[in-house]
Amino acid sequence: MVKIFIGGLAENIQEMDIAIFVSLHGKIETIKVVRDRATKKCKGYAFIELLSLDDAKNIISMLDGETFKGNVITVKLCAEEAPKKAFKPKPTGQSTGFKSKRPRVQR
C-alpha cells in the first residue's frame, strides 16, 4: 500500500468530498481525515491509502497546489513508516516476587 498526505483542507471537509475529488485520478483504498477529538472538526489534513504507486504519483502530480473547497492543498507521498518496536519485558533481576512500597506491619 502507498500512503499519501493531503494538507490544507477546510475544517468542515468530509471523507466523501475527498473521495469524489481524488478518485478521478486514482483508485482509493482508505481515507482518514484527522479530526479534533472535542469538536470533530478537521485539523486540516488527511491520509489516503492506494494500492498502486502509479495512482499515487498521478494524484500528486494532478492535485498538488490545486484549489479545493476554497483552500490550496498540498499533496505528497508519505515517508515509509518505521517498524514498531517489539515488546521486550524488563529484566526482573534476582527478585522473584512483588515488591511493595510500604513495609509490612508486624501484629
N, C-alpha and C positions, 0 to 999 in steps of 0.2 A: 504494500500500500504506500501511496505517496501522499504526504500531507502538505497543504498549502495554507498560508496565513492571509487573511483579508483584514486590513485595518482601515480606520477612517469611517466606520459605519455610524449611522444615526442611532440615537438611543431607543427609538421606537421600532427598530427593524425586527422582522420575523424570519424564521428559518425558510418559510415558503417564498418570501421575497427574494432571498439569496438564491434559492434553488432555481427559481424561474430565470433570474438574471444570469447565472453561471452555467446552467445546463445547456444553453445554446452552444457552448464552446467545448464541452466535455461531459463525460458520464460521471456523476457524483455517487459516491457510496454513502458517506455520512456528512452531516453538517452539525457543528457545535458552536452556537453563539454563546459567548461568555457574558454572563449577566451578573449584576449586583444581587446579592442574596436578599437584602432587605427590600429593595424597590423593584426588583425584577426587570430593571432597565438594562439595555445592552451597554457594556463597558466600552464599546467602540471597535471591537474586533471579534473575529470568528475563525474557526479552523474547518477546513474541508478535506475529506479523505477521498482519494481517487485510486482506481486500480492501475491506471496507465500513466507512466511518466510523460508520454507524448500529450495526453489530455492536459496534464498539469502545465506543461510548457506552453500549450496553446492558450489555456486560460490566463496564464501570467502575461503572455505577450499581447493578448487582446484586451485585458481589463485593467492592467496596472496603469494608474494615472487617469482612469476614466471617472466620470461623474455618475454617482448612484444615489438616488434619493436626496439630491442636493449637496452631497459631500464627495470630494475627490478621494478615491480609495487607493490603497496600496495593496498589491497582491504579490506575494513572493513565496518561494519554496521554503519549507521549514527544514532546519538542520536535523540530521539524524538524532534520535533520542539516545541518550546514554543508557546502557543497560542498567537495570535496577540491581542494587546490591542484594546478594543472597543473605538470608537470615543467618546470623552467626551468634550462637549463645555465648554469653560472657563466661569466662573461666571461673569456676567456683573455688578454686584453691583447695586447701586442706579441710575446710569446714564441711560438715555433712548435713547440718540442719539449718533451721530458720533462726536468724539472729534477731532478737527483739531489741528495741531501742531502750526499753525500760528494764531495770533489774527486777528479778523475781523477789517477791516478798516472802520471807520465812514466817510460817504461822505455827 
